[in-house]
Amino acid sequence: MTNEELVQYYQDLLIIQYSNKENAGALVSLFVSQAMLYEVICKVRDGFNIETAKGMQLDVLAKYVGAERVVNGIDFFRDYFGFVPYGTTAPFLFYGFLEYGETPQDAQFRSYAESGQSIFTLIDDELRTIIKLAIIRNNSLATVKLIDDFLYETFGTEVYMNEVSNMNIAYYVTEAAQQRLFQIARALNILPVPAGVGAVVVTL
C-alpha cells in the first residue's frame, strides 16, 4: 500500500457526516502523514541500535566510538574454510565441509589479498563486542569500580575485571571466542583500563 493509498484509506473511515467535508479529510491526511514520518524516524533510530544493527550500520557506529572492523598487524587466529590437496592428512589448519547435523564454527573464506597480510576482519557479532568495549572506555571515568559496573551491565557474568597485582588488572572471560576479541581490544587500546594500568585477559 502506497502512502497516498494509506491516507485515502483513513479518510474513507470518516463517518458519513464528515465524509464530504474538506477540512475533516485534510485533518485526517495531516495526522496520518505525521504518523508515517514518525515511523520513518523510528526506523532510522532503531537501525542503529547496537544490539540489532548489522553490516554498514555497525561500521557507522564503530566510527563514532573510534573502532574499526578491519584489524591490521595483530597476531591472531581464525578458523577459515578451505580445501587441501588429495592425500593430505589431518590436522588441517582450517575447516572443510561439515557432516550433517554438525554445528558450524565462525569459519570464513580467506581472500587472496588477505593471504599475505596480517589482517583480521571482524564479523558483526565480534564488531558489536568491540564497539561496546569502546563505549565503556569512552564513557567511564577509568576507575576499576566504574569499568566493572559497565562490564556487568553490558556482558553480565560473562566478563568481569579484578586487580591482580600492583598497577595491573585482569579481564576474566568465560568463552575462548570472547578472549580473542578482548585480546584484540587490548592491542587496539580499546580495552577499558584505568590510566597507567596494565591489563591481561584470562579465560575461565
Secondary structure by P-SEA (a helix, b strand, c coil): ccaaaaaaaaaaaccccccccaaaaaaaaaaaaaaaaaaaaaaaaaaaccccccaaaaaaaaaaaccccccccccbbbbbbbccccccccccccccccccccccccbbbbcccccccbbbbbcaaaaaaaaaaaaaaacccccaaaaaaaaaacccccbbbbbccccbbbbbbccaaaaaaaaaaaaaccccccccbbbbbbcc
